[in-house]
Amino acid sequence: MVFLSRPVVVRVPATSANLGPGFDALGLALTLYDEVEARVTGGGVTVEVTGEGEGDLPADETHLIVRAMRHAFGALGEQPAGLALRCRNRIPHARGLGSSSAAIVAGIVLARALVEDGAARLDDAAVLVLADELEGHPDNVAPCLLGGFTIAWTGAGGAAAVRRDPDPGIRPVLFVPEERGLTQVARAALPKTVPHGDAAFNAGRAALLVHALTVDPDRLFAATEDRLHQDYRAEGMPGTANLVAGLRGEGVAAVVSGAGPSVLAFGIGAWTPRPVPGWRVLPLDIDGTGARLGGDLI
């Protein structure tokens, strides 16, 4: 196996998963990016981080991007002697915006790019399977890799996904709080079973959401209703629950982003987001490309 002598750079988008009723299945890529440069060295591992996570993230083999690269190199058949990484992070950590999925996808795509025939050895379908093996569910890694709006599932061969182009009139807006959340804590709040009626309700809303996001945004308010996870998590994220309820009270299709505590709102028509004390308001677009190689680290 031949490793490239030059560095490679990848840009990976933030993502929002679930989107209300699509628990562990639906996801959306957003125009907020981390960038990572990687090169093969003669030995050791170095990691330089600026932006989000600076001073907090590990700078050795335990860094999530390095772990993802090692996972991919293992699948490709050989580990390089050493690695040097430079990370420019803009995706807030532990906010329900897919920062860990972005790190995993970045690492696997970088590893593939650093091998001379890596793309032939490891296509996007295989990248998604490897990413899901590390992340544990494909709803964030799929849009991060593919861009756009994705529907993901796990079958006998591992994770798989299909990508759809959202309606161009949809304008996502993120509300990001200062406090962090932990996915494992949010998942611990969920019951082992749910009423059959709630499951049926969400199945219908998730199907409607696919239609609303792709061709009929006027249906987004009804399509983003959920009975499987958001109410169960509300007690642990009262600020998030109150903001979602307030926005929906104004007729805005708002949901918890991933496991929270960020909130994703879908803007259509003339709606303009208002400032919310204690929250960063980020009007964004939907990313259409997913993980993308090329360019210089800015």
N, C-alpha and C positions, 0 to 999 in steps of 0.2 A: 504494500500500500504506500502511495506517494503522498506526502504532505506538502502543501504549498509553503513556499518560503516567505511570501508576503502576507501582511495582515488582511483580514476581511472585516467588513462592518455590516451589521444588520440593524434595521429599525423595526420595532415591534409595537403594536398598538395596545392601549388600554382596552378592556372589554367590560361589558355588563352582562351578567348571566341571569337566567330565570325570566326576567322581563315581566314579572307578575306570575302568570299561571304556568309558565314553561319550566318548571323546576327540574334542574339538572339536565335540561335538554336544549333550551333556546339560548342564544347569545348574540351579541352585537359588538362589532369592532368600532372604536371611537378614535377621533383624531387627536389623541394625546399619546405621546410616544416616549419609549426608552430607546436609547441607541447604545450598541455595544461593539467595540472593536476587539478582535482576538487574533493572536498569532501564536504559532508553534515556536517553542524555544528549546534550548539544549538541556534544560532541566529545571525543576521547581515550578511553583505556581505563584503568580503575583496578580492581584486584583486591585485596581484603582477605581474608586466610586466618587462621583460628584453628583450633587442634587439629592433627591430623595434617598434616604438610607445612608447618606454620607456619615461616616464615623460610627455607625451602628452595625453595618453588615460585615461579615467575616471577609478576610482577604486571603483565604487559603483554600484548600480542597473542599472545605465544607460550604463554600459559597454555592448557592443554588444553581447558578449558571454553570459553574465548573462541574457540579454533580451531573447536570443534564448533558454537558459535553462528554463527560466520561461514559455516561449511559449510551450515548449515541456512538462514540468511538468503539465501545464494546460490541454494539450491533454491527458496526462496519468491519470489525475484525482486528483492530490494532490500536493501542494507545500511544500518543506522542510522548516524547521524553518530558516536555514541559509546556506550560501555557502562560501567556501574559494577556490580561484582560484590562480594558478601560471601559467604564460604564458611565453613561450620562443618563441619569434617571429623572423622569418627570412624572411617572405614574405614582400617585400616593400609595403608600404601603398600608395594608390592613384596613382598607376602606371599602372593600367590595368592588374593586376595579380591576381585578385580574393581574395584580403585580407579580404574583408567583407564577401564574401561567405565562406571563410575558417573559420571565426569566427562563422558564423551562423551554419555551419555544425558541427563544434566542439562542440558548445553549445548543440545542439539537440542530438548528439551522446553521449555526456557525461551525459546528463539528463537521457537518456534511460539506459545507463550502470549503473547509480547510483540507479536504481530501480530493485529490486530482479528479477522480471519477465518482465523487460522493453522490452526485445527483442520480447517476445511473444505478448506484448501489442502494439508494434510499430515496424513494419517491415520497410525495406529500402524504399519501395514505399511510406509509410506514412511519413517517414523522409523527403523524397524529396518534398512532398506536403507541409509540415510544413516549410521547408527551403525556398521554393518558395514564400510562403505567406509573409515571412519577406524580402526577397531579391527583389521580384517583377518580376523576369524573371529567368528561370531555366538554362541558358546556362553555368554559372559558378558553381552553386551548384551541378549540375549533375556530372561533372567529379571530383569535389572535394569529393563527396560521393562515387562514383563508381570506380574512376580511369580510365585510358585509354582514349579512344576517345569516346565521347558521342554525341548522337543526342537527343535533348530535345524538348518538346512541351508542351502546356497547353491545356487541354480539359475540358469537363464538370466536371470531377472529380478532377481537379487540374493538377499539373505538373506531367509529366511522362518522361521517358528517356529509351533509349537502349544504351548498351555499346558495343564497338567493340575494338579489339586488333589492334593497328597500326602496319604497317610493321616494322620489327626490324631494318631495315637499315636507318630509319629516325632519324636524330640527331637534336633536337630542340636547338636553341641558342637564348637567350634573350639579348637584348640591353636595359639597364635600365638607364634613365637619372636622373640627380639630381632633376630636377623640378617635381612637382606633377601635377596631373590632376584631375578633378572632373567629375564623370560620368554624373551628372545632367547638367553640362555645355556642355559636348560633345553631349548629347542627344538633348539639346536645339538647336544645330546647324543643326539638321536634318530637312528636309522639311516635311510637312504634307503628300504630295503626291510625287510620282516619275513617270517618263515616263514608259509606259507599256513595251517598249523595254528594259529598264534597269532592270525591275523586271524579265522579261523573261531571260535576260542574266545571272542574279544572280542565278535563279533557275537552269539553266543548269550547271553553275560553281559549285554550292553547291553539286549537284548530282555527278559531276565529282570528287569533293574533297573527298567524301566518298570513292570512288573507289581508288583515288590516295593515300590516307592515309593508306588504309588497304592492297592493293595488288599491286599498280603500282606507286611508288614514282616518277618515271620519268615524270609523268603527273602533279606534284605539281605546277610547275610554272604557267601553264595555269589554273589549278584548283583554285588557290588563287587570281585570278583577281576579282575585286569587283567594282560595280557601285552604291551601295546603301548607303554607309556611309562614307568611308574613304576620298573621295574627298571633301565631305561637311564639314568634320572636319579639313581639312588640314590647313585652314587659322588660326585656333586657336592653332595648334600644328605644326608650320613650321619646327622645327627641326626634328620632327618625320616624317613628310611628305618627307623631303629631304633625310632622312636616308633610308626610304622604297624605294624611287625612285632610290637612288644610288645603293642599294643592288640589286634591280630588274634589273637595268642597267647592272649589272655584271652577270645576269642570275640566281640570287638567289631568291627562292620563299620566299619573305618577306612580312609581313602584320603588321598592327597595332594590338597590343595585347589588346583585349577588347576595352575599350573606350580610351586607350592610357594613357600616352604618350609612354609606352614601345613598343618595336618592337620585333616581333617573326620572326625568320628566320628558314627555314627548310633546314638542311644540309644533303646532300646525296653525295656519292662518296668521292672525295678527297678534297672537299671544306673545307678550314680552315678559321674561322672568323678572321678578322683583328681588331686591336685596333681602337677605335673611340674616339677622344678627347671629354670629357664631358659625356661619357657613360660607364657604367659597362657592360662588356661582359661576359655572364654566359653560357657556354656550359653545357647543362643539358641532362637528359634522360626523357623518358615518364614514369610517375608513373603508375604502373599496379595494384595498390591495392586500391587507394582512402583512405578514412578515416579509420584509423587502431587503435584499442585499444591495450593496453599492454605496458609493460616496465616501466622504470622509467624516470622521467623528467630529461633530460641531462642538 
